[in-house]
Each structure stands twice: as structure tokens, then as C-alpha cells.
């Protein structure tokens, strides 16, 4: 179970989010149609260099273990990083909007009649919010070291080149700003979300690879597919009505709340605190592991969130690259599971685990408290640490 945030703010990202890291597609790759990676990067880079603004429609489908939804959103972007994202469908979240004007990031929920405003948001939060903009995937194409050309494919009436990007961190370990990082306690992002306007904070778990379809006329992304570490397709985005350099007005990114809408100044940054002060911030008793592998000790206590969504984060390290992070927060109802999780019963508790070669995420709850444990220990050692948190 993904233990972050409140239902009231489920459309926010972070966390933090969002930003990258099946069966093989049947792609026609004729000898005369071959294209090399350097050419693709140069073409996309040239488009991005000339880009002043972008607008379009994104249709994103998310399918994970306890979560299935298709969402349509309108997107606007203007350099350097101004953006506006509005949900069109489904009806229950229609109108939810995020806007970044260069100084403040706004999350608006019509049903709550509330705007959450983040002044001078952290780079991770701002990046996570715009993770599903087509421009973000253009940046991935330009910067990823693990990019390869798969082939060419017709996408509707558009000619595209298909690229594949694999996670750039070892053994599928979550990268900062990725959906996986949003699921990881240290990310300190707003709640991962079924209804995020950016739709990037969905509970995707560890994204192991993505495929990106780039239009070979305008050299801009038109489609993205994301796969988890088990090879399951967990999310796809199709971009429609893409228009570049149409002169999107700066007024598009000025957010003015309607009458009767409450504006709440929010804060999801991480700040160091003391154990005594941390206990005063939450209504439950904080717990720490009674067992830690040799050499590990408490390095720092942090807090993230605000109001009724405070999380306390304990960081343990041995100073030699081995670390464990334990996050505790009030348990929220209806929290979705991460993709790729496996349930394990251990000493009377049920844990949801995501495991790669050298990284683990464990989630569980007890007495109204949500616990998230991440670290680069073995699965058995992680279970021992978790079991000792009582």
C-alpha cells in the first residue's frame, strides 16, 4: 500500500514526481529506413532549441494492481518551465488543474474548492508535476545515456522512430524524480495520485524501461509506454493535437482562484528536525527499529509535509554507502498498491515488497500508522529491520 498523503490531495504529484527512469513491438526496419541514435538526438535537440511554447492533449492510461484509469488532460508549456495542466476526463476529476507561473506551483481541486500553493517549490516537486509533459520526454531523449533506437513505426498518419530508455540506476533502483522515487519515502513529495493533473504520480512502483515514439517530421514525442521491472505495461501516454510555437500567452500561466475557493499555503519540503520535535508533530507514537545490521546507525531525522499530512523520516547509514530510510505517517484510507509488489507474511505481519537486485521497498501498516522502509540491504535483512519496528 502506498502510504503517503491524504485523499484530499490525491491529484498532486511529487511526488516527486515524475521522471523516468511485453512483448516486443513489430517494427518495420528496412535498411533504407535505419536511423542512428546520434541523428535522433540531434534532431530532437534542434526542435527543443527552437521551441518557445507547446500545447496539446495527452491521454494517459494507468493500469496497476489496484488501480486502472484513463485520463485526458490539456497541456500548455512555455520556456523555461511555465506549465498548465487541466484534466478533461474522467468526470469525477474534471477541472483539476496544476499551474506553475515560475514562482508558485498551484494545485486546484474544484470538488474541494481549494487551491494548494507551493511558493518557490523544490526542483523535484516542480519537475515531478510536469513529468508527463511531452517536453519532459524530449529532454529524456536528449540526455539519457541508456537510449537506443528500436525502429520505425506508423502512428496513425504520422511517421515515427521508436526509442527505448532503460532505468539509468543500478538494478532498477528508483531514480530521483521518477515515479518510483515518488513511491519512496525519501522523495518527500505530495501524495501520489490517481487523479494527478500531471498524471505522473500514479502508483507505478519501479519503472524499469520506457518506449518513446518521436514524430520524424516535427521531431517531438507523440507516445510513451512505461514498463515495470516485471515487464508489465503499467502506463501509456498518447499526445494529440500537438502544436509547437503558437505563441502561448504568459497569461495562460497566471492562476486566479474563483470566488469562494480557499487558498492554502503548502510545504512538502524536507527539513531536519530532532526526535523530540518530530514526536510533537504527529498524533501517534514514533517507532524505531530495535535491529539494524552492524555499522548502521541513525544519521538524521527529517520531517516532510504540513498540516494533517506530516511524515517523519528516519535515515540510517553506515557511512560506506549502505543506507536504510524509515518513513512514518498517519494511515490514509484507500491507498493504492504499487505496481510490481509482492505480498509477504513475516512474523504475523503482511508486507508489500518491491525488490530489485540491490534495493528494496517495504510497506506495511499497524495501529493506524503507515510505515515505508527503503534501503539497499538484502530482502531478508530488510524484513528483519521491519519486523523490529514495534
N, C-alpha and C positions, 0 to 999 in steps of 0.2 A: 504494500500500500504506500502510495506517495504521500508522505507526511509533511506537507508544507502549506501554509496559508489558510485562508478562510474561503467559504463558498461565496461570500460577498465579493471577493476579488478574484474569482477563478479565471477571469478573462485576461489577467495580467501575465505578462511574461517575466523572467529572468534570466526567470528567471533565468536566463541568465544566461534568455535566454540566448538561440538560438540557433558558432553556428554550424559547423559540420564535423563534421569530422574533420534463390529464384532462378529462377531459371534464366538461362542466357537468352537474350533477345535475338530474334532472327534479323540480322542486319545485312543488307546487301553491300558488300565492299568490293567493288570492281577495281581492278588495278588502276584504271584511269581516274578513279574517284578517291583514291587514297589521299589522306591529308595527315600531315605530321603535327605533333603536339606544339612545336615552336610556332608554326603558322597559325594555329588556332589561338594560342596565347597572344600573338602579335595582333591578330585581327580584333579579338575581344578588347585588348588593351587600347587599341586605337579608337574603338567605339566608346569606351569608357572615358578616354581622354577628351573626346569631343562632347561627351554627354553633359548637358546642363540640367535637364529635368526628365522625368519619366512618369507616365501614368498608365494604368491598365487594370485588368481584373484578374484576380487569382482564385482558382478553385482548388481547394485543398481537401484531400480525403485522408483521414487518420483511421487506422484500424489496429488496435492493440487489444490485449487480453480482455479488458473490461470496458473498452471504450471504442466506439465506432461512430464517426460523424463526417459528413461532408459540409464544407463551409465555403461560401463565396464572399470575397471581400474586394472592395475597391481600394486601389493603392495610388498614392502620389508621392513623388520623391523629387527633391531639389538639392543640388550640391550646396554645401558639402555633405550634410546629413539630415536636412529637414525632411520629415515624412509625416504622412497622414494615412491611416488605415481604418476603413469603416466596414463593418460586417453588413452584408446584404441579406444573407440567409445562413442558417435556418431561422424561422420566425422568432423562436424563443430568445435569440441573442441578437436579432436585427437591431442595428443602430449603435451597438457597442463600438466605441471609437478610441483610437490612440492617436495622439498628435505630439510631435516634438518640434518646437519652434527654435531650437538652437540653445535655449536656456532651460526650459522646463518641459518635462515629459508628462502628458496628461493621459489618464485612463478614465473614460466616461462610460457609465452603465446607466442607460435610460430606466431600467426596471428599478434600480436602487435610487435613482435621482441623485446621484453622487459622482463627483469627479475626484480622483486621487491625483494630486500634483506632486511631482518629484522635481524640486529645483536643483539645478546642477547635478543631474543623475550621474551615477558612476558610468564609466565607459562600458562596463559589462552589461549594465541594465539597458542602456541606450542601444547597444549592439544587439542584445537579445531581442529587444522589441522589434527591430527591423530585420530580423534574421530571415524572414520569408519574402522580403522584397527581392525582385529579380536582380536588382543591383548587387545584393549581397552574394548571390551565386556567381555573378560576373567577377566579383572580387576573388571568390574561391578559385575560379578558373585561372585567374591571373597569378595567384600566389601559391597554390598548392604544389608541393613537391611530389605528391603521390598521384598526379593526374596522368591518365592515359587515354588515348583515342581508341574507342571501341569500333566505330564505323560510321556509316551514314544511314539516315532513315528519313522517310517522308512522314511528316507530322501534319495531317490534314493536307492543305495545299502548300505547306512550307517545306523547303529542303533544310535538313538539319544534320549536324555532326553530333554523334553521341559520345560523351566523355564519362569516365568513371573516376571517382575520387575515393580513396580509402582513408580510414582514420589515420592521422599522422602521428598519433601517440602509440606507444608500445602496447601490443596485446589488447587493443580495443579500449584502453584506458580513456575515460572521458577527457575531452579537451575543453579548455576554458571557453565558455560561451556557447558550447554545444548543448543540444537537448539533454544529453547525458549529464552535463555539468549542472543543468537546471535541476536534475533529479538528485544531485549530490549535495549533501548538507553544506559544504564549504562555499557553495556558489552564492549563498545569501541573496537570492533573487526573490521577487514576488512569487506568489503561488503558481505552480504550473497549471495549465488551464485547458479545459475543454473548449472554452469559448474565447480564447485569446484572439483579439483582432489581428495580431500578427500570426496567430495560429501556429506559432513556433514553439510554444511551451507545452505542447501536448506531452503526455507521459510516455515518451518514446523509449526511455531506457538508453542503452548504449547504441549509438548509430555507428555501424561498422563501415558502411560504404554508401555512396550516393551515385546515381547516374544523372547527368545533366544534358539535356538536348539544347543545342545552340543553333539558332537560325543563321544560315550561312549567307543570307542577304544583308541583314542588319547586324549580324554578329552579336546577338543578345539572347540570354536564356529564355526558352519557351516552356520547358518542362523539367521537373526534378522528381526523382524517386529515391526514397531513403529506406535502407535495409538494416535490420538489427544484426547482432552477432551470430544469430542462427540462420541468417539468410532470408528471413521473412520480410516481405514488403510491409512497412508499417506506416508510410506516409507518401503521398504524391501531391505535386502541385502542378497545375496546368495554367499557364499565363495566356490570357486572351486580350484582344483589343489593345495590344501593346503599342504605345506611341512615345517616341523619343523627341526631345527638344521642341515641344509645342508651346513653350513659354508659360509654364505653370506659375501662377502668381504667388508671391510670397504670402499674400492674404490667405491662401489655402491652409497655411500652417499656423494661423492665429486662431487660438481656441477661445471662444467666448461662451461661457455656460449660459444656458437658458434660465429664465426666471424660475426660482424655486429649486434650482439644483445646488446642492451643497458641495462646496469645495473643501477637500481635506488635504492638508499638507502631510505627505507621507515620507517615510525614510526606510529604505531597505539596505542601507549600507552596513558594513561590518565595523564594529568598534570594539576595541579591547576593554575588558572590564575585570572586576575582581569577582571571586566566587561569592563573597558576601553580598555584593551589589547585584549580581546576577540572580541570586535567590529572591531578592526583593522585587524583581521584575516579573516573576511568574507566580501563579497561584498554586503550583504543585511543588513537591519536594524534588530537588535536583539529585540525580544519582550519578555515581561514577563507577567505573569498573574496579572490582577488587582484584582482578587478574589482568596483568599486562606482561607480554613477553619480556625477557631480560633486556634491560637497557632502555626501554620505553618509559617516559615519564611525562607528566603534564607540562606542556610548554606554554600554553596560553588559554585564557577563557575569553570568548567573544560573545557579543550579542548582535542579533540582526532583527530587522522588523520593527514594528511600532504598534502601539495600542494593544489590540487583542491578538496580534499575530507575532508575538515576540518568540524568537528561537534562541536558545543558549547553545553555544558551540564550544566543545572541549577539544583542544588539539594536543595530541600526544606524539612525541617523536624521540628518536634516539640520536638525532644529530648526524646520522650517517645515511640518510635517505629513506629510512623506514618510518612510516607515519600512520596514525590512526586518528580519525575525527569522529566524535560522537555529538550528534545534534539532538536536542530535546525540545519539544514544543507541545502545546495543548493539542490533543487529538481532535481532528476535524472529521465530521461525518461524510460519507460518500466519496472518500478519496480514492481515485482510480489506481489500479496497479500499473507498474512499469511493464513495458514490453520485455519479453525475454526472461521474466522472473521465474524462478523455480521455488516451490514451497518445500520447506524442510522442517520437520519436527525435531526438537532437540531439548531434552530435559524439561518437557512439559510446556514448551513454547513453540509457536509456529512462526517461522521466519520466511520472508520473501527475499530471495537472494539473486543477485546478478553477479556472475562470476566470469572473469577472463583469466588469462594465464597468470597475471600477477596483480590483479586488482579486484576488489570485491565491494559490493554494496549490500548491506543487510538492513531490512526494515521490519519493525515489529511494534506492537503497542501493548501497554499494560497500565491498568489503573488510570485510564483517561489521559495517558501521555503517549505521544508518538516518539519513537526512537529511530534514528538513522545512523548507521555505523558504516564508514567507508575507510578503506585502507589497502595497503599493498602487502598484507600478510597472506598466508595460505588460508584456504577456506576453513580448515579445522581450527586454526588459531583465531580466526575472526569469530567463529562460533563460541570458542572458549571465552573470548573477551566479552561478547554479547551476553553470554549466559551469566557472567559475573556482575552484570548491571542489574542489581536487585535491591 
